[in-house]
Amino acid sequence: MNLQNSKRYIMALAALQILIFHQWITVFSFGTTLGQIERFLVTTGYIGVDLFFFVSAYSLSQHPVTNYKEFLVNRSVKLIPLFLIAYIAGHFLWFIPALMIVYLLLPLIIKPQTQLKPHSFLIVIIAWLIVTAALLKFIDKDQSTGIFLFRIPIIILGVFAGKFNKQFPSKVKLLFGILLSAGGIALTYKFGYLNKWAAPFKDIFYLSTIPLSLGLILLIDCLAELKEIGWAKWLGGISLEMYFTQVVLGAQIVRICLNIASNKLAANLLSFFMVITISALIAGMYNKLLALRGR
């Protein structure tokens, strides 16, 4: 797998999924087929977070950090201001501290000379199971950290995928993408949709969505080989800013759009346009500040 050409597209899909999860106003009646499909897509939009974690881990694994201090400074300059602004505004963006943990730890583990063998994946997963079970049972009584802990397997998969940098024929990727997506939809519908798997630990249902996440990644990688889509690549470049904007301003934006638009579908499209526009402005300001800092 080589996601050099497709990781921006994957991040774009992740940003749109999270946007749908946070802001989409249901248009169709739940009793209809379209309504059930819509509800499934909206309710499972949290899968976008898994895609983002996978791509981040994959990129760090494929291109190990050589200057740890500079890497952390660059990431902190982008992430911490967004987190602090959101926190002051009354929103805790758990995703940003979780991402910082990934950025803090993975560069220390993944060195340019690191060799990951297939059997080591099983060892890492078993270690994760033991640590996670201990944390949730004996330390984190309300299991509030499960939302991140059960995303660690997709991060581990991203690390191994980055190290296992082997090209597969497009037909093979397409076949596995379809099979994983189909099976993943069934698993997600059963365990991660309306009745979410919660035994023995809260938030364990996130594990059931891994096949769907991997299937989507493979399908997007296949599509990226066919044609370059400029707007999707651009959208992937402002995915973090989109996450920030929709969490902090999403509710106000939706209210404004409902007052302006003539129907719910128009309100959804308008609110998406506003989030993307604001996110692009934030990204532009950040890039200008970086340019000034580099002088």
C-alpha positions, 0 to 999 in steps of 0.5 A: 500500500502506498498512500502518497497520492491518496492520503489528502483524499482520505483526509477530505473524506474524513473531514466530510464525514465528521462534518456530516456527523456534527452538522447534518440536519436530517432531510428524509423520514426515517421510515423511508429507505433514503431516510434509513441510509441517511441516518446510517451515514450521519450516525456513523460519521465518527469513522472520519476520526479513524481515517484521520488517525490512520493517515497520520500514523501511516505518514509518520511510519513511512517518513520517520521524524529526524528532528524530533524537537522541530517536529513537535514545535511545528505540530504544536504551533498548529494544534495548541492554538486551536485547542486553546481557542476552542477551550476558552469558547467552552468546547473540549476538542478531545481529538487534538490532545489525542493527536498530540499523543500520537505525535509525541509517541510515534516518532520515539518508537518509529526510527528510520531503521525500524523494521516491523515484522508481521508477527510483531503486529500480534504482539503489539495488539495483545499488549494494547488489549492488556493495557487498555483493559487494565486502564478501563477496569482499574483506573478510568472507572467511567471509561471516558478515555475509551473514545481514544483507547479503542482508536489505537488499533487503527493507529497501529494498523496505520504504522504497519501499513506505512512500513509494509510499503508494497505496491499491490495491483489495482484489481487486488486493492479494489477487490479487498476494498469492496469486500472490506467495505461490504463486511465493514458496513454489516459490522458497523450496522450491527455493532456501531450504529443504533445499538452500539456494542458496549460490553465489556467496555464502553466505546468498544464498538469503535473496533467494529468499524475498522474493516469499513475504515480500511475498505474505504482507504483502499477504495479511495486509493484505487480512485486516486490512481484514475484521476487527480481531483484538485478540490478534494486534495485541497479539502484534505489540506484544511481537514483539521481547521474544518474539525475546529470550525464545526465544533466551535461554530457549528451550532451557530452556523446551522441556526443561521442557515436554517433561518436563511435557507428555504429547506433542510437540504439547502441549509445543509449545503449552505452550512457546509459552504460556510464551514469550509470557507471559514476553515480555509480562511483559518488555514490561510492565516496559519500559513501566513503566520508560518511564513512570517515565523520562518523569516 
